[in-house]
Amino acid sequence: MRFLVDECTGPRVAEWLRNQGHEVMSVFESSRGIPDSEVLIKALNEDWILITNDKDFGELVFRERLDHHGIILLRLEDERSANKIIILRHLLANYAVKLAGQFVTVTETKVRFAGK
């Protein structure tokens, strides 16, 4: 799968995804500081599923009605990279085929899908 890992999600998550065989672009590694709207446009135009902890993307998608190729919003109590990886491992093992085109909110205990 193709994932664009947002700056706030961090380079360890990007590295882990690469090690799992995914194609990954990391904002932290290549484009630090770009506005959220530019991240979203890049993800859409280049068919990346965005992984982020930034709830501002919910505002862009649901209030401003910006399109996307898929967004995984991590709303975790434990923001450490190790926990993000555990949660993503579970998400990908159980829901990978459902991620494209969806806005997915993930917590330690729940996965919620919202269409475009």
N, C-alpha and C positions, 0 to 999 in steps of 0.2 A: 504494500500500500504506500501511498505518498502522503507524508505528513509535513506540515509547516509547524514547527514548534516555536511558540511565542517566547519572547525575551524573558518574561516572568516565570515561565515554566522551566527554563534552565537547560544548560548544555548537557548535564548528565542524563536527562530524559532523552534528548536527541541522540546521544551516544548509544544508549540502551536500545532505542528503536533501530538504529543502524545495525547494531549487533544482532538484531532479530531478523535482519534482511530487508527492512523497509527502506524506501527512498526518503531521505529527510533533508529539509532545509531548516536551519536554525537561525532565527532572528538574532539571538544573542551572539552567535558567531559571525554573522555576515551583515547585519543591518541594525545594529543597536540604535535605539532612540527614534525609530521611525514611528509616525502616528498610527494608531490602531486602524484608522480607515485605510491607510496604505497597506497595512498587513492584510486586511480583509480583501482588498482589491487584488493583491498579489496572489493570495490563496485561491481566489475565484478564477482569475485569469489563467493560472497555471495548474488548475485542478489539484490543489493540495487540500487535505483535510486539516484544519487548524486545531491545534491543541493549545489551550490557554488556561490560566487561572483568573484572567481578567474579566470580570462581569460586565465591563463596558461593551463587550462584543454582543451581549444580549440586548443592550440599548440600540446598538447599530442595526441589528437584525430585526428586532421586534418593534421598536419605535420608529426608526428611520427607514425600515423596510429594505435594507440593503441585502442583496443576494449573496449567497455563499455556496461553496461546494460541500460543506460539512464542517461542523464545529464541535469539538469536545471541550466542554467547560468543566474544569476540575474545581469543585467547591469542597475542599478538604479541610478538616480540622488540623491535621498534621501535614504541613506544607513541605516537609523534607523530601528531597529527591527520591530517597528510598521508598517512601510511601506512595509517591506519585507513580513510580514504576510498578509497585505491587498492584495498585488500582488499574493502571493501564494494561498490565498483563491479564488481569481478570476480564476487563472490558474486551480486549482483543480476542481472548479465547472464547468468549461467549456471544459477542455481538458484532464481530468484524464485518460480516456481510450486510449489516443494517446501517453502517455509519455514514456512507456517502449520501450527501444531500440533507442530512439530519442535523438538528441542533440538539446535542446530547449533553445533559447535565449529570455529572457523576459525583457522588459523595462516597464516603466509606461504606455506606449501607444500601444506596439506591442508585439506579440508572434510570433516567427519565428522557424519553425521546419527544422532540417537538419538530414537526416538519418545517419546511421553509416558510 
